[in-house]
Amino acid sequence: MSQIVIHNAELLAGYARMERSALLVEDGLIADVFSERRFEQKRFPSDTRIFDAGGTFVAPGLIDSHIHGFSGYGTEDLSVDAIVAMSDHLGRYGVTAFCPTIYPMDESDMLASIGAAVDAIGKERGARVMGVHLEGPFVSPARLGVQRPEFVRPVDLELMERLFEAGRGHITNMTVAPELKGMRELALYCIKRGIVLQAGHTDATYENMLEGMQAGILHSTHFFNAMSRLHHRDPGAVGAIMIHSELSCEIIADGHHVHPDLIKLLMRDKPASKVVLVTDSLKPTEQHNCPLFANREEVILRDGVFHRLADDVIAGSALTMMKGVGNLVSWGVPVENAVEMASANPARILGLGKRGLLVPGYEADLVVFDREWRAIASMVGGKFVLNGL
């Protein structure tokens, strides 16, 4: 039995903040959580590896459920090696699980991209692939963002069946526009197969959103972005998400996609348990000194956001999950809630198993980070993928 103890830590367990505490990892699982005083009193086997966290934070590993690429690798590469490289690099940034997110593409490329992500499962050396997030293709042409219009499609159950078969049971979540004709049938198809549906890239009316909720669309993609706006005669997608506490939502906390004060407004009305921090980061995130491409189009990085070179439209985020946590805290969100949004919430909403909490019996996926929001160590399944302790 292999044992690892991390002590002298401030634990952000996913439900509480615990000062001067320690945790025990055995055979890839969290075996116990206890006070520093108890650590000093306990006796461990001689081969136990003991690490002093030096008063830094220890939290559940971060889970990015909406990420297109990282450090020069992306889902558009259609490559197992690219997904494995994303896993390597993300593990060094405190991310222990992720859902590679696939753009609408030509069908053959989309099937290949799904297949590459699925084939990477079990080959990861860092963050684990939890499943595939399909961001389309059944979204609104009126709310594309930088989705390419030629690849956006009306609801097509036969195409959905082909996408599902390519995913071999590993499609975890899918962004859809609730207002599209045939959406109820698509929703029922996906729910029977365990796919969490998210309202996004949508021009839905408030009534469309309510109909979507009745069909089981209870999560939403990058809240405020690429969705119908709040209006006093039609609350739209934004209003529906604000009004209905049962609807959960992603947020991109880079300070550019959403104004920080709007996140403060959201937190007044939405329980912290219903908010999921994501990056929506693109292939060139943390890539330097070379031409930058995302979704096979050239982009430039300006003021912390990628813009499509051709028309200057915001193409996506250069955020990391650790930076997102730090930003939320700087905007007044308690650190334990910021970590909850980055770990426990995506694990629960997407059904990712015993992850996202530091409690006995859960996977020993965790991150150690300092007050500057830098990952010092990260562990996946009880094994360090980054160890600066």
Contacts in CASP RR format, 6 or more apart in sequence:
PFRMAT RR
TARGET T0000
AUTHOR 0000-0000-0000
METHOD contacts of the structure
MODEL  1
MSQIVIHNAELLAGYARMERSALLVEDGLIADVFSERRFEQKRFPSDTRI
FDAGGTFVAPGLIDSHIHGFSGYGTEDLSVDAIVAMSDHLGRYGVTAFCP
TIYPMDESDMLASIGAAVDAIGKERGARVMGVHLEGPFVSPARLGVQRPE
FVRPVDLELMERLFEAGRGHITNMTVAPELKGMRELALYCIKRGIVLQAG
HTDATYENMLEGMQAGILHSTHFFNAMSRLHHRDPGAVGAIMIHSELSCE
IIADGHHVHPDLIKLLMRDKPASKVVLVTDSLKPTEQHNCPLFANREEVI
LRDGVFHRLADDVIAGSALTMMKGVGNLVSWGVPVENAVEMASANPARIL
GLGKRGLLVPGYEADLVVFDREWRAIASMVGGKFVLNGL
1 26 0 8 1.000
1 27 0 8 1.000
2 26 0 8 1.000
2 27 0 8 1.000
2 28 0 8 1.000
2 47 0 8 1.000
2 49 0 8 1.000
3 24 0 8 1.000
3 25 0 8 1.000
3 26 0 8 1.000
3 31 0 8 1.000
3 44 0 8 1.000
3 45 0 8 1.000
3 47 0 8 1.000
3 48 0 8 1.000
3 49 0 8 1.000
4 24 0 8 1.000
4 25 0 8 1.000
4 48 0 8 1.000
4 49 0 8 1.000
4 50 0 8 1.000
4 51 0 8 1.000
4 364 0 8 1.000
4 379 0 8 1.000
4 382 0 8 1.000
5 22 0 8 1.000
5 23 0 8 1.000
5 24 0 8 1.000
5 25 0 8 1.000
5 39 0 8 1.000
5 44 0 8 1.000
5 48 0 8 1.000
5 49 0 8 1.000
5 50 0 8 1.000
5 51 0 8 1.000
6 22 0 8 1.000
6 23 0 8 1.000
6 25 0 8 1.000
6 51 0 8 1.000
6 53 0 8 1.000
6 58 0 8 1.000
6 366 0 8 1.000
6 368 0 8 1.000
6 389 0 8 1.000
7 21 0 8 1.000
7 22 0 8 1.000
7 36 0 8 1.000
7 39 0 8 1.000
7 50 0 8 1.000
7 51 0 8 1.000
7 52 0 8 1.000
7 53 0 8 1.000
8 20 0 8 1.000
8 22 0 8 1.000
8 36 0 8 1.000
8 52 0 8 1.000
8 53 0 8 1.000
8 54 0 8 1.000
8 55 0 8 1.000
9 20 0 8 1.000
9 21 0 8 1.000
9 22 0 8 1.000
9 23 0 8 1.000
9 53 0 8 1.000
9 54 0 8 1.000
9 55 0 8 1.000
9 56 0 8 1.000
9 57 0 8 1.000
9 58 0 8 1.000
9 368 0 8 1.000
10 17 0 8 1.000
10 18 0 8 1.000
10 19 0 8 1.000
10 20 0 8 1.000
10 21 0 8 1.000
10 55 0 8 1.000
10 56 0 8 1.000
10 57 0 8 1.000
10 58 0 8 1.000
11 17 0 8 1.000
11 18 0 8 1.000
11 21 0 8 1.000
11 23 0 8 1.000
11 33 0 8 1.000
11 57 0 8 1.000
11 58 0 8 1.000
11 59 0 8 1.000
11 358 0 8 1.000
12 18 0 8 1.000
12 57 0 8 1.000
12 58 0 8 1.000
12 59 0 8 1.000
12 60 0 8 1.000
12 335 0 8 1.000
12 336 0 8 1.000
12 339 0 8 1.000
12 358 0 8 1.000
13 33 0 8 1.000
13 60 0 8 1.000
13 357 0 8 1.000
13 358 0 8 1.000
13 359 0 8 1.000
14 59 0 8 1.000
14 60 0 8 1.000
14 336 0 8 1.000
14 339 0 8 1.000
14 340 0 8 1.000
14 343 0 8 1.000
14 344 0 8 1.000
14 356 0 8 1.000
14 357 0 8 1.000
14 358 0 8 1.000
15 340 0 8 1.000
15 344 0 8 1.000
15 357 0 8 1.000
15 359 0 8 1.000
16 336 0 8 1.000
17 334 0 8 1.000
17 335 0 8 1.000
17 336 0 8 1.000
18 33 0 8 1.000
18 35 0 8 1.000
20 35 0 8 1.000
20 36 0 8 1.000
20 37 0 8 1.000
20 55 0 8 1.000
21 33 0 8 1.000
21 34 0 8 1.000
21 35 0 8 1.000
21 36 0 8 1.000
22 33 0 8 1.000
22 34 0 8 1.000
22 35 0 8 1.000
22 36 0 8 1.000
22 38 0 8 1.000
22 39 0 8 1.000
23 30 0 8 1.000
23 32 0 8 1.000
23 33 0 8 1.000
23 34 0 8 1.000
23 58 0 8 1.000
23 358 0 8 1.000
23 366 0 8 1.000
24 30 0 8 1.000
24 31 0 8 1.000
24 32 0 8 1.000
24 33 0 8 1.000
24 34 0 8 1.000
25 31 0 8 1.000
25 364 0 8 1.000
25 379 0 8 1.000
25 382 0 8 1.000
28 363 0 8 1.000
28 364 0 8 1.000
28 381 0 8 1.000
28 382 0 8 1.000
28 383 0 8 1.000
29 360 0 8 1.000
29 361 0 8 1.000
29 362 0 8 1.000
29 363 0 8 1.000
29 364 0 8 1.000
29 381 0 8 1.000
29 382 0 8 1.000
30 358 0 8 1.000
30 359 0 8 1.000
30 360 0 8 1.000
30 361 0 8 1.000
30 362 0 8 1.000
30 363 0 8 1.000
30 364 0 8 1.000
30 366 0 8 1.000
31 360 0 8 1.000
31 361 0 8 1.000
32 360 0 8 1.000
33 358 0 8 1.000
33 359 0 8 1.000
33 360 0 8 1.000
34 42 0 8 1.000
44 50 0 8 1.000
51 377 0 8 1.000
51 389 0 8 1.000
52 389 0 8 1.000
53 368 0 8 1.000
53 376 0 8 1.000
53 389 0 8 1.000
56 368 0 8 1.000
56 369 0 8 1.000
56 370 0 8 1.000
56 371 0 8 1.000
56 376 0 8 1.000
57 335 0 8 1.000
57 368 0 8 1.000
57 369 0 8 1.000
57 370 0 8 1.000
57 371 0 8 1.000
58 358 0 8 1.000
58 366 0 8 1.000
58 367 0 8 1.000
58 368 0 8 1.000
59 339 0 8 1.000
59 343 0 8 1.000
59 358 0 8 1.000
59 366 0 8 1.000
59 367 0 8 1.000
59 368 0 8 1.000
59 369 0 8 1.000
60 96 0 8 1.000
60 339 0 8 1.000
60 343 0 8 1.000
60 344 0 8 1.000
60 347 0 8 1.000
60 355 0 8 1.000
60 356 0 8 1.000
60 357 0 8 1.000
60 358 0 8 1.000
60 362 0 8 1.000
60 365 0 8 1.000
60 366 0 8 1.000
60 367 0 8 1.000
61 94 0 8 1.000
61 95 0 8 1.000
61 96 0 8 1.000
61 97 0 8 1.000
61 343 0 8 1.000
61 355 0 8 1.000
61 356 0 8 1.000
61 365 0 8 1.000
61 366 0 8 1.000
61 367 0 8 1.000
61 378 0 8 1.000
61 379 0 8 1.000
62 94 0 8 1.000
62 95 0 8 1.000
62 96 0 8 1.000
62 321 0 8 1.000
62 322 0 8 1.000
62 325 0 8 1.000
62 342 0 8 1.000
62 343 0 8 1.000
62 367 0 8 1.000
63 95 0 8 1.000
63 96 0 8 1.000
63 97 0 8 1.000
63 98 0 8 1.000
63 130 0 8 1.000
63 342 0 8 1.000
63 343 0 8 1.000
63 346 0 8 1.000
63 347 0 8 1.000
63 352 0 8 1.000
63 355 0 8 1.000
63 356 0 8 1.000
64 90 0 8 1.000
64 95 0 8 1.000
64 97 0 8 1.000
64 98 0 8 1.000
64 99 0 8 1.000
64 127 0 8 1.000
64 278 0 8 1.000
64 279 0 8 1.000
64 281 0 8 1.000
64 321 0 8 1.000
64 346 0 8 1.000
65 98 0 8 1.000
65 99 0 8 1.000
65 130 0 8 1.000
65 133 0 8 1.000
65 172 0 8 1.000
65 173 0 8 1.000
65 250 0 8 1.000
65 276 0 8 1.000
65 278 0 8 1.000
65 346 0 8 1.000
65 350 0 8 1.000
66 99 0 8 1.000
66 101 0 8 1.000
66 133 0 8 1.000
66 135 0 8 1.000
66 221 0 8 1.000
66 222 0 8 1.000
66 250 0 8 1.000
66 278 0 8 1.000
66 279 0 8 1.000
66 280 0 8 1.000
67 86 0 8 1.000
67 90 0 8 1.000
67 98 0 8 1.000
67 99 0 8 1.000
67 100 0 8 1.000
67 101 0 8 1.000
67 278 0 8 1.000
67 279 0 8 1.000
67 280 0 8 1.000
67 281 0 8 1.000
68 74 0 8 1.000
68 75 0 8 1.000
68 76 0 8 1.000
68 100 0 8 1.000
68 101 0 8 1.000
68 102 0 8 1.000
68 103 0 8 1.000
68 280 0 8 1.000
68 281 0 8 1.000
68 282 0 8 1.000
68 283 0 8 1.000
68 294 0 8 1.000
68 295 0 8 1.000
69 75 0 8 1.000
69 86 0 8 1.000
69 100 0 8 1.000
69 281 0 8 1.000
69 282 0 8 1.000
69 283 0 8 1.000
69 285 0 8 1.000
69 294 0 8 1.000
70 86 0 8 1.000
70 89 0 8 1.000
70 90 0 8 1.000
70 281 0 8 1.000
70 283 0 8 1.000
70 285 0 8 1.000
70 286 0 8 1.000
71 85 0 8 1.000
71 86 0 8 1.000
71 89 0 8 1.000
71 285 0 8 1.000
71 286 0 8 1.000
71 287 0 8 1.000
72 85 0 8 1.000
72 283 0 8 1.000
72 284 0 8 1.000
72 285 0 8 1.000
72 286 0 8 1.000
72 287 0 8 1.000
73 82 0 8 1.000
73 83 0 8 1.000
73 85 0 8 1.000
73 86 0 8 1.000
73 89 0 8 1.000
73 283 0 8 1.000
74 82 0 8 1.000
74 83 0 8 1.000
74 86 0 8 1.000
74 100 0 8 1.000
74 283 0 8 1.000
75 82 0 8 1.000
75 83 0 8 1.000
75 100 0 8 1.000
75 101 0 8 1.000
75 102 0 8 1.000
75 103 0 8 1.000
75 113 0 8 1.000
75 116 0 8 1.000
75 117 0 8 1.000
76 103 0 8 1.000
76 105 0 8 1.000
76 109 0 8 1.000
76 113 0 8 1.000
76 283 0 8 1.000
76 294 0 8 1.000
76 295 0 8 1.000
76 296 0 8 1.000
77 116 0 8 1.000
77 283 0 8 1.000
78 109 0 8 1.000
78 112 0 8 1.000
78 113 0 8 1.000
78 116 0 8 1.000
79 116 0 8 1.000
80 116 0 8 1.000
80 119 0 8 1.000
80 120 0 8 1.000
80 123 0 8 1.000
82 116 0 8 1.000
83 100 0 8 1.000
83 116 0 8 1.000
83 117 0 8 1.000
83 120 0 8 1.000
83 129 0 8 1.000
84 120 0 8 1.000
84 123 0 8 1.000
84 124 0 8 1.000
84 125 0 8 1.000
86 98 0 8 1.000
86 100 0 8 1.000
86 127 0 8 1.000
87 98 0 8 1.000
87 120 0 8 1.000
87 124 0 8 1.000
87 125 0 8 1.000
87 126 0 8 1.000
87 127 0 8 1.000
87 128 0 8 1.000
87 129 0 8 1.000
88 125 0 8 1.000
88 126 0 8 1.000
89 286 0 8 1.000
90 98 0 8 1.000
90 126 0 8 1.000
90 127 0 8 1.000
91 126 0 8 1.000
91 127 0 8 1.000
91 375 0 8 1.000
91 378 0 8 1.000
91 380 0 8 1.000
91 385 0 8 1.000
91 386 0 8 1.000
92 375 0 8 1.000
92 378 0 8 1.000
92 385 0 8 1.000
92 386 0 8 1.000
93 286 0 8 1.000
93 320 0 8 1.000
93 321 0 8 1.000
93 322 0 8 1.000
93 375 0 8 1.000
93 378 0 8 1.000
94 127 0 8 1.000
94 321 0 8 1.000
94 322 0 8 1.000
94 367 0 8 1.000
94 369 0 8 1.000
94 375 0 8 1.000
94 378 0 8 1.000
94 386 0 8 1.000
95 127 0 8 1.000
95 321 0 8 1.000
95 378 0 8 1.000
96 126 0 8 1.000
96 127 0 8 1.000
96 128 0 8 1.000
96 355 0 8 1.000
96 365 0 8 1.000
96 366 0 8 1.000
96 367 0 8 1.000
96 378 0 8 1.000
96 379 0 8 1.000
96 380 0 8 1.000
96 381 0 8 1.000
96 385 0 8 1.000
97 127 0 8 1.000
97 128 0 8 1.000
97 129 0 8 1.000
97 130 0 8 1.000
97 347 0 8 1.000
97 352 0 8 1.000
97 355 0 8 1.000
97 365 0 8 1.000
97 380 0 8 1.000
98 127 0 8 1.000
98 128 0 8 1.000
98 129 0 8 1.000
98 130 0 8 1.000
99 129 0 8 1.000
99 130 0 8 1.000
99 131 0 8 1.000
99 132 0 8 1.000
99 133 0 8 1.000
99 172 0 8 1.000
99 173 0 8 1.000
99 350 0 8 1.000
100 117 0 8 1.000
100 120 0 8 1.000
100 129 0 8 1.000
100 131 0 8 1.000
100 132 0 8 1.000
100 133 0 8 1.000
101 132 0 8 1.000
101 133 0 8 1.000
101 134 0 8 1.000
101 135 0 8 1.000
101 280 0 8 1.000
102 110 0 8 1.000
102 113 0 8 1.000
102 114 0 8 1.000
102 117 0 8 1.000
102 132 0 8 1.000
102 133 0 8 1.000
102 134 0 8 1.000
102 135 0 8 1.000
103 135 0 8 1.000
103 136 0 8 1.000
103 147 0 8 1.000
103 148 0 8 1.000
103 151 0 8 1.000
103 295 0 8 1.000
104 110 0 8 1.000
104 135 0 8 1.000
104 136 0 8 1.000
104 137 0 8 1.000
104 139 0 8 1.000
104 147 0 8 1.000
104 148 0 8 1.000
104 151 0 8 1.000
104 152 0 8 1.000
104 153 0 8 1.000
105 113 0 8 1.000
105 148 0 8 1.000
105 151 0 8 1.000
106 151 0 8 1.000
107 159 0 8 1.000
107 162 0 8 1.000
110 137 0 8 1.000
110 151 0 8 1.000
110 163 0 8 1.000
110 166 0 8 1.000
111 162 0 8 1.000
111 163 0 8 1.000
111 166 0 8 1.000
114 132 0 8 1.000
114 134 0 8 1.000
114 163 0 8 1.000
114 166 0 8 1.000
114 167 0 8 1.000
114 171 0 8 1.000
115 166 0 8 1.000
115 167 0 8 1.000
115 168 0 8 1.000
117 129 0 8 1.000
117 131 0 8 1.000
117 132 0 8 1.000
117 170 0 8 1.000
118 129 0 8 1.000
118 131 0 8 1.000
118 132 0 8 1.000
118 166 0 8 1.000
118 167 0 8 1.000
118 168 0 8 1.000
118 170 0 8 1.000
120 129 0 8 1.000
121 128 0 8 1.000
121 129 0 8 1.000
121 131 0 8 1.000
121 170 0 8 1.000
122 128 0 8 1.000
122 129 0 8 1.000
124 380 0 8 1.000
125 385 0 8 1.000
126 380 0 8 1.000
126 385 0 8 1.000
127 380 0 8 1.000
127 385 0 8 1.000
128 365 0 8 1.000
128 380 0 8 1.000
129 170 0 8 1.000
130 172 0 8 1.000
130 350 0 8 1.000
130 352 0 8 1.000
131 170 0 8 1.000
131 171 0 8 1.000
131 172 0 8 1.000
132 167 0 8 1.000
132 170 0 8 1.000
132 171 0 8 1.000
132 172 0 8 1.000
133 171 0 8 1.000
133 172 0 8 1.000
133 173 0 8 1.000
133 174 0 8 1.000
133 175 0 8 1.000
134 163 0 8 1.000
134 171 0 8 1.000
134 173 0 8 1.000
134 174 0 8 1.000
134 175 0 8 1.000
135 147 0 8 1.000
135 174 0 8 1.000
135 175 0 8 1.000
135 201 0 8 1.000
135 221 0 8 1.000
136 147 0 8 1.000
136 152 0 8 1.000
136 174 0 8 1.000
136 175 0 8 1.000
136 176 0 8 1.000
136 201 0 8 1.000
137 151 0 8 1.000
137 152 0 8 1.000
137 153 0 8 1.000
137 159 0 8 1.000
138 152 0 8 1.000
138 153 0 8 1.000
138 154 0 8 1.000
138 155 0 8 1.000
138 156 0 8 1.000
138 160 0 8 1.000
138 176 0 8 1.000
138 177 0 8 1.000
138 180 0 8 1.000
138 183 0 8 1.000
138 186 0 8 1.000
139 147 0 8 1.000
139 152 0 8 1.000
139 175 0 8 1.000
139 176 0 8 1.000
139 177 0 8 1.000
139 180 0 8 1.000
139 200 0 8 1.000
139 201 0 8 1.000
139 202 0 8 1.000
140 152 0 8 1.000
140 177 0 8 1.000
140 179 0 8 1.000
140 180 0 8 1.000
140 201 0 8 1.000
140 202 0 8 1.000
140 203 0 8 1.000
140 204 0 8 1.000
141 149 0 8 1.000
141 152 0 8 1.000
142 203 0 8 1.000
143 177 0 8 1.000
143 200 0 8 1.000
143 201 0 8 1.000
143 202 0 8 1.000
143 203 0 8 1.000
143 226 0 8 1.000
143 227 0 8 1.000
143 228 0 8 1.000
144 152 0 8 1.000
144 201 0 8 1.000
144 226 0 8 1.000
145 201 0 8 1.000
145 226 0 8 1.000
145 313 0 8 1.000
145 314 0 8 1.000
146 295 0 8 1.000
146 297 0 8 1.000
146 308 0 8 1.000
146 313 0 8 1.000
146 314 0 8 1.000
146 315 0 8 1.000
146 316 0 8 1.000
147 201 0 8 1.000
148 295 0 8 1.000
153 159 0 8 1.000
154 180 0 8 1.000
154 181 0 8 1.000
155 180 0 8 1.000
155 181 0 8 1.000
155 182 0 8 1.000
155 183 0 8 1.000
155 185 0 8 1.000
155 186 0 8 1.000
157 185 0 8 1.000
157 186 0 8 1.000
157 189 0 8 1.000
160 186 0 8 1.000
160 189 0 8 1.000
160 190 0 8 1.000
163 171 0 8 1.000
164 171 0 8 1.000
164 193 0 8 1.000
164 195 0 8 1.000
169 193 0 8 1.000
171 193 0 8 1.000
171 195 0 8 1.000
172 195 0 8 1.000
172 196 0 8 1.000
172 350 0 8 1.000
172 351 0 8 1.000
172 352 0 8 1.000
173 195 0 8 1.000
173 196 0 8 1.000
173 197 0 8 1.000
173 198 0 8 1.000
173 219 0 8 1.000
173 350 0 8 1.000
174 190 0 8 1.000
174 195 0 8 1.000
174 196 0 8 1.000
174 197 0 8 1.000
174 198 0 8 1.000
175 198 0 8 1.000
175 199 0 8 1.000
175 200 0 8 1.000
175 201 0 8 1.000
175 221 0 8 1.000
176 183 0 8 1.000
176 186 0 8 1.000
176 187 0 8 1.000
176 197 0 8 1.000
176 198 0 8 1.000
176 199 0 8 1.000
176 200 0 8 1.000
176 202 0 8 1.000
176 217 0 8 1.000
177 183 0 8 1.000
177 199 0 8 1.000
177 200 0 8 1.000
177 201 0 8 1.000
177 202 0 8 1.000
177 203 0 8 1.000
177 204 0 8 1.000
178 199 0 8 1.000
178 202 0 8 1.000
178 204 0 8 1.000
178 208 0 8 1.000
178 209 0 8 1.000
178 211 0 8 1.000
178 212 0 8 1.000
178 215 0 8 1.000
178 217 0 8 1.000
179 202 0 8 1.000
179 203 0 8 1.000
179 204 0 8 1.000
179 205 0 8 1.000
179 208 0 8 1.000
180 186 0 8 1.000
183 212 0 8 1.000
183 215 0 8 1.000
183 217 0 8 1.000
184 211 0 8 1.000
184 212 0 8 1.000
184 215 0 8 1.000
187 197 0 8 1.000
187 212 0 8 1.000
187 215 0 8 1.000
187 216 0 8 1.000
187 217 0 8 1.000
188 215 0 8 1.000
190 197 0 8 1.000
191 197 0 8 1.000
191 216 0 8 1.000
196 219 0 8 1.000
196 349 0 8 1.000
196 350 0 8 1.000
196 351 0 8 1.000
197 216 0 8 1.000
197 217 0 8 1.000
197 218 0 8 1.000
197 219 0 8 1.000
198 217 0 8 1.000
198 219 0 8 1.000
198 220 0 8 1.000
198 221 0 8 1.000
198 250 0 8 1.000
199 209 0 8 1.000
199 212 0 8 1.000
199 217 0 8 1.000
199 219 0 8 1.000
199 220 0 8 1.000
199 221 0 8 1.000
199 227 0 8 1.000
199 237 0 8 1.000
199 241 0 8 1.000
199 247 0 8 1.000
200 220 0 8 1.000
200 221 0 8 1.000
200 222 0 8 1.000
200 226 0 8 1.000
200 227 0 8 1.000
200 237 0 8 1.000
201 221 0 8 1.000
201 226 0 8 1.000
201 227 0 8 1.000
202 208 0 8 1.000
202 226 0 8 1.000
202 227 0 8 1.000
202 228 0 8 1.000
202 237 0 8 1.000
203 227 0 8 1.000
203 228 0 8 1.000
204 227 0 8 1.000
204 228 0 8 1.000
204 236 0 8 1.000
204 237 0 8 1.000
204 240 0 8 1.000
205 228 0 8 1.000
205 234 0 8 1.000
205 236 0 8 1.000
206 234 0 8 1.000
206 235 0 8 1.000
206 236 0 8 1.000
206 239 0 8 1.000
206 240 0 8 1.000
208 236 0 8 1.000
209 236 0 8 1.000
209 237 0 8 1.000
209 239 0 8 1.000
209 240 0 8 1.000
209 241 0 8 1.000
210 240 0 8 1.000
213 240 0 8 1.000
213 244 0 8 1.000
213 246 0 8 1.000
213 247 0 8 1.000
218 246 0 8 1.000
218 247 0 8 1.000
218 248 0 8 1.000
219 247 0 8 1.000
219 248 0 8 1.000
219 249 0 8 1.000
219 250 0 8 1.000
219 276 0 8 1.000
219 349 0 8 1.000
220 227 0 8 1.000
220 237 0 8 1.000
220 241 0 8 1.000
220 247 0 8 1.000
220 248 0 8 1.000
220 249 0 8 1.000
220 250 0 8 1.000
221 227 0 8 1.000
221 250 0 8 1.000
222 250 0 8 1.000
222 251 0 8 1.000
222 252 0 8 1.000
222 257 0 8 1.000
222 278 0 8 1.000
222 280 0 8 1.000
223 238 0 8 1.000
223 241 0 8 1.000
223 249 0 8 1.000
223 250 0 8 1.000
223 251 0 8 1.000
223 258 0 8 1.000
223 266 0 8 1.000
224 238 0 8 1.000
224 251 0 8 1.000
224 257 0 8 1.000
224 258 0 8 1.000
224 262 0 8 1.000
225 252 0 8 1.000
225 257 0 8 1.000
225 258 0 8 1.000
227 236 0 8 1.000
227 237 0 8 1.000
227 238 0 8 1.000
228 234 0 8 1.000
228 236 0 8 1.000
228 237 0 8 1.000
228 238 0 8 1.000
229 236 0 8 1.000
229 238 0 8 1.000
230 236 0 8 1.000
230 238 0 8 1.000
230 239 0 8 1.000
230 242 0 8 1.000
235 242 0 8 1.000
235 243 0 8 1.000
240 247 0 8 1.000
241 247 0 8 1.000
241 249 0 8 1.000
241 270 0 8 1.000
242 266 0 8 1.000
242 269 0 8 1.000
242 270 0 8 1.000
245 269 0 8 1.000
245 270 0 8 1.000
245 271 0 8 1.000
245 274 0 8 1.000
246 274 0 8 1.000
247 274 0 8 1.000
248 274 0 8 1.000
248 275 0 8 1.000
248 276 0 8 1.000
248 345 0 8 1.000
248 349 0 8 1.000
249 266 0 8 1.000
249 270 0 8 1.000
249 274 0 8 1.000
249 275 0 8 1.000
249 276 0 8 1.000
250 276 0 8 1.000
250 277 0 8 1.000
250 278 0 8 1.000
250 280 0 8 1.000
251 258 0 8 1.000
251 263 0 8 1.000
251 266 0 8 1.000
251 275 0 8 1.000
251 276 0 8 1.000
251 277 0 8 1.000
251 278 0 8 1.000
251 341 0 8 1.000
252 258 0 8 1.000
252 278 0 8 1.000
252 279 0 8 1.000
252 280 0 8 1.000
252 317 0 8 1.000
252 319 0 8 1.000
253 263 0 8 1.000
253 277 0 8 1.000
253 319 0 8 1.000
253 324 0 8 1.000
253 327 0 8 1.000
253 328 0 8 1.000
253 331 0 8 1.000
254 304 0 8 1.000
254 305 0 8 1.000
254 317 0 8 1.000
254 318 0 8 1.000
254 319 0 8 1.000
254 323 0 8 1.000
254 324 0 8 1.000
254 327 0 8 1.000
255 327 0 8 1.000
256 303 0 8 1.000
256 304 0 8 1.000
256 305 0 8 1.000
256 314 0 8 1.000
256 317 0 8 1.000
257 280 0 8 1.000
257 305 0 8 1.000
257 314 0 8 1.000
257 316 0 8 1.000
257 317 0 8 1.000
260 327 0 8 1.000
260 331 0 8 1.000
263 328 0 8 1.000
263 331 0 8 1.000
263 333 0 8 1.000
264 331 0 8 1.000
264 332 0 8 1.000
266 275 0 8 1.000
267 275 0 8 1.000
267 333 0 8 1.000
272 333 0 8 1.000
272 337 0 8 1.000
272 340 0 8 1.000
272 341 0 8 1.000
272 345 0 8 1.000
273 340 0 8 1.000
273 344 0 8 1.000
273 345 0 8 1.000
273 348 0 8 1.000
274 345 0 8 1.000
275 341 0 8 1.000
275 345 0 8 1.000
276 341 0 8 1.000
276 345 0 8 1.000
276 346 0 8 1.000
276 349 0 8 1.000
277 321 0 8 1.000
277 324 0 8 1.000
277 325 0 8 1.000
277 328 0 8 1.000
277 338 0 8 1.000
277 341 0 8 1.000
277 342 0 8 1.000
277 345 0 8 1.000
278 346 0 8 1.000
279 285 0 8 1.000
279 317 0 8 1.000
279 319 0 8 1.000
279 320 0 8 1.000
279 321 0 8 1.000
279 324 0 8 1.000
280 316 0 8 1.000
280 317 0 8 1.000
280 319 0 8 1.000
281 316 0 8 1.000
281 317 0 8 1.000
281 318 0 8 1.000
281 319 0 8 1.000
281 320 0 8 1.000
282 294 0 8 1.000
282 295 0 8 1.000
282 299 0 8 1.000
282 306 0 8 1.000
282 315 0 8 1.000
282 316 0 8 1.000
282 317 0 8 1.000
282 318 0 8 1.000
283 292 0 8 1.000
283 293 0 8 1.000
283 294 0 8 1.000
284 292 0 8 1.000
284 293 0 8 1.000
284 294 0 8 1.000
284 299 0 8 1.000
284 301 0 8 1.000
284 306 0 8 1.000
284 318 0 8 1.000
285 317 0 8 1.000
285 318 0 8 1.000
285 319 0 8 1.000
285 320 0 8 1.000
286 318 0 8 1.000
286 320 0 8 1.000
291 298 0 8 1.000
292 298 0 8 1.000
292 299 0 8 1.000
292 300 0 8 1.000
292 301 0 8 1.000
292 306 0 8 1.000
293 299 0 8 1.000
294 306 0 8 1.000
294 315 0 8 1.000
294 316 0 8 1.000
295 315 0 8 1.000
297 308 0 8 1.000
297 309 0 8 1.000
297 310 0 8 1.000
297 315 0 8 1.000
298 308 0 8 1.000
298 309 0 8 1.000
298 310 0 8 1.000
299 306 0 8 1.000
299 307 0 8 1.000
299 308 0 8 1.000
299 309 0 8 1.000
299 315 0 8 1.000
300 306 0 8 1.000
300 307 0 8 1.000
300 309 0 8 1.000
301 307 0 8 1.000
301 318 0 8 1.000
304 318 0 8 1.000
305 314 0 8 1.000
305 316 0 8 1.000
305 317 0 8 1.000
305 318 0 8 1.000
306 314 0 8 1.000
306 315 0 8 1.000
306 316 0 8 1.000
306 317 0 8 1.000
306 318 0 8 1.000
307 313 0 8 1.000
307 314 0 8 1.000
307 315 0 8 1.000
308 314 0 8 1.000
308 315 0 8 1.000
321 342 0 8 1.000
322 367 0 8 1.000
322 369 0 8 1.000
322 373 0 8 1.000
322 374 0 8 1.000
322 375 0 8 1.000
323 373 0 8 1.000
324 338 0 8 1.000
324 342 0 8 1.000
324 373 0 8 1.000
325 335 0 8 1.000
325 338 0 8 1.000
325 339 0 8 1.000
325 342 0 8 1.000
325 373 0 8 1.000
326 338 0 8 1.000
326 373 0 8 1.000
328 337 0 8 1.000
328 338 0 8 1.000
328 341 0 8 1.000
329 335 0 8 1.000
329 338 0 8 1.000
333 341 0 8 1.000
343 355 0 8 1.000
343 356 0 8 1.000
343 357 0 8 1.000
344 356 0 8 1.000
344 357 0 8 1.000
346 352 0 8 1.000
347 353 0 8 1.000
347 355 0 8 1.000
347 356 0 8 1.000
347 357 0 8 1.000
353 363 0 8 1.000
354 361 0 8 1.000
354 362 0 8 1.000
354 363 0 8 1.000
355 362 0 8 1.000
355 363 0 8 1.000
355 365 0 8 1.000
356 362 0 8 1.000
356 365 0 8 1.000
358 366 0 8 1.000
363 381 0 8 1.000
363 382 0 8 1.000
364 379 0 8 1.000
364 381 0 8 1.000
364 382 0 8 1.000
365 379 0 8 1.000
365 380 0 8 1.000
365 381 0 8 1.000
365 382 0 8 1.000
366 378 0 8 1.000
366 379 0 8 1.000
367 375 0 8 1.000
367 377 0 8 1.000
367 378 0 8 1.000
367 379 0 8 1.000
368 375 0 8 1.000
368 376 0 8 1.000
368 377 0 8 1.000
368 378 0 8 1.000
368 388 0 8 1.000
368 389 0 8 1.000
369 375 0 8 1.000
369 376 0 8 1.000
370 376 0 8 1.000
375 386 0 8 1.000
376 386 0 8 1.000
376 388 0 8 1.000
376 389 0 8 1.000
377 384 0 8 1.000
377 386 0 8 1.000
377 387 0 8 1.000
377 388 0 8 1.000
377 389 0 8 1.000
378 384 0 8 1.000
378 385 0 8 1.000
378 386 0 8 1.000
379 385 0 8 1.000
END
